[in-house]
Amino acid sequence: MSMLKIEGLTAGYGPVSVLHGLDLEVGEGELVVMLGANGAGKTTTMRAISGLIGRQGTIEMEGVNITKWSPDHIVRAGIAQVPQGRGTFPELSVEDNLLAGAYVRHKGEGVRDDMERWFDVFPRLAERRAQKAGSLSGGEQQMLAIARALMSRPKLLLCDEPSLGLAPLITQELFDVLGRLNTEEGLSVLLVEQNANLAMHIASRVYLLETGRIVASGTSAELSADDSIRKAYLGF
Amino acid sequence: MDLFLQRVIDGISQGSVYALIALGLVIIYRGTGHLNFAQGEMALFSTYCVYQFGEWGVPVWIALVLGMGVGFVLGSITEVTLVRPISKKSPFAVFIVTLGLFRFLNWLDGAIWGNQQLPTTAVGSKQGRFPSLFPREPEDHFKILGATIRWERVGILALVLGISLLLYLLFNFTKFGLAMRAVASNAESAKLTGIRTHIVLMVSWGLAAAIGAIGGVVMGGLNGTVNLGLMFGIFIYGSAAATLGGFDSPVGAVVGGMIIGLVENLASGYIDWVGQELKLGVALLVIVGVLLVKPSGLFGTPKVERV
């Protein structure tokens, strides 16, 4: 049974439809990368999965149809999202951001332990734990956004362009962490990226999205072997 | 000196009523970014209800709690049925909706309780005066450094400080408080962490109206009566207090309210030509001065964001 299975998903904003029948699957323990140009519908797909916008079609998680569920219900089922542009709570301290991430869990269920764990993974957050999130650098905010999503102990992590606006070294560091979470802890990940080269290194499988539809999919090796795809998305 | 001390105490106590209205405005503004024009009139409806409970023989403190309950329900229903559906379509329209609600509630109060001062023997009120939460007979006072301090004033101040402390604890040390702060900071991210933002907003409006109800009842007690115009001035002072404090800061609302109360009392007490007519003007002048120097208000958070 797959972690996430999407069939015939259409979604958009008001009368404007962005996705036109999208099919996509994330197996248990897979790290799947979705590539696509600006406006292809990557963020819309993520928002539809998390239940933030109206959607039709079917979205199943571990065989359960969650298409009509509310956002909080979807988080409780085990899907956490790191939204595009980080989406931290700028006026809240780093610690409060993480506590908010654990909102769906019960107090005392090891929430504090988890927080310390992510502080170990991202030591720079530990140094700034009492600081307001809005005062962190872009890279630190992205780390915070990922740590916050992980505080809900998700089974599936949705990550929307984490590399946006970050220095290459920081991006590399973030992808290393995502890769490790995937291989060492079996966390399933759906990663949206424009930085195709980096993303394909850690990907189990890759989907190509164009104007609201999946136009190609396969392993990283398969897609890089295709000349036209390589030229359009990988730039070499 | 004695007169000064008395004016200070009276000013702070008067200002604490403004603080209650300001607190309600701040809670709603933080959660939704809306200015609730009906804040004062929601409080007035609750205040009339407290009068009505008093007519039925309910003790004043219990009547207050019931009145707060009425306010809470009124605020929640307003958010769910009016504010939420309309703010989806146009955030600006919410402003007009709360303005309309302001007129509607005032009309409703008049339709139910009439446009005279209450209580009055003309409609057969059983109470002689609007019930007060604290002793307010002429002998209920004490002297300190020659100043006459009425217990009622001290009680109101203590009540408002107590409410503020409770709100502070709610905001900063409870899970619901964390949810409220998260929604205020970034509503979409709050949804993504599993916070039921619609419930948070509903409760915020309810809470704001319940706090406003305390303000209305305190005002009714101070005046000894309730009438349709009771909250007009208080709402303006309350908005001024919220602005002075920074509009997104509960602490700012309380401090702002007290500063305005102080300025108002001292200015009208010491400057002859200010008197009763111009005291609001002086208070507003102080606010303009503060905002010129510190545009985000005394305690407001200036928008700082690194990208």
Contacts between the chains, C-beta under 8 A, distances in Angstrom:
chain1	res1	chain2	res2	distance
A	50	B	191	7.8
A	50	B	192	6.0
A	52	B	188	6.7
A	52	B	191	6.3
A	52	B	192	7.5
A	70	B	196	7.8
A	71	B	191	4.3
A	71	B	192	6.7
A	71	B	194	7.4
A	72	B	191	7.1
A	72	B	194	4.4
A	72	B	195	6.6
A	72	B	196	5.0
A	75	B	192	7.0
A	75	B	193	6.6
A	75	B	194	3.4
A	76	B	194	5.9
A	80	B	192	7.4
A	81	B	192	5.0
A	83	B	188	7.0
A	83	B	189	6.5
A	83	B	192	6.1
A	87	B	186	6.1
A	87	B	188	6.7
A	87	B	189	4.0
A	87	B	192	6.8
A	88	B	186	7.3
A	88	B	189	7.0
A	89	B	181	7.3
A	89	B	182	5.4
A	89	B	185	3.9
A	89	B	186	5.3
A	89	B	189	6.3
A	89	B	190	7.8
A	90	B	185	6.2
A	90	B	186	7.3
A	90	B	304	7.8
A	90	B	305	5.5
A	91	B	181	7.1
A	91	B	184	7.3
A	91	B	185	4.6
A	91	B	301	6.0
A	92	B	181	5.9
A	92	B	182	6.7
A	92	B	185	5.7
A	96	B	178	6.3
A	96	B	181	7.1
A	96	B	182	7.9
A	99	B	178	6.0
A	100	B	178	5.8
A	100	B	179	7.5
A	100	B	182	4.6
A	100	B	190	7.3
A	100	B	193	5.1
A	100	B	195	7.3
A	101	B	193	5.4
A	103	B	175	7.3
A	103	B	178	7.3
A	103	B	179	6.7
A	103	B	182	7.7
A	103	B	193	4.9
A	103	B	194	5.1
A	103	B	195	5.4
A	104	B	193	7.4
A	104	B	194	3.8
A	107	B	175	7.2
A	132	B	304	7.8
A	134	B	304	5.6
A	134	B	305	4.8
A	134	B	306	6.9
A	135	B	304	6.5
A	135	B	306	6.5
A	136	B	306	6.7
A	137	B	306	6.1
A	138	B	306	6.9
A	138	B	307	6.1
A	141	B	306	7.7
A	148	B	193	7.0
A	149	B	192	7.8
A	152	B	193	6.8
A	152	B	194	6.5
A	165	B	307	6.9
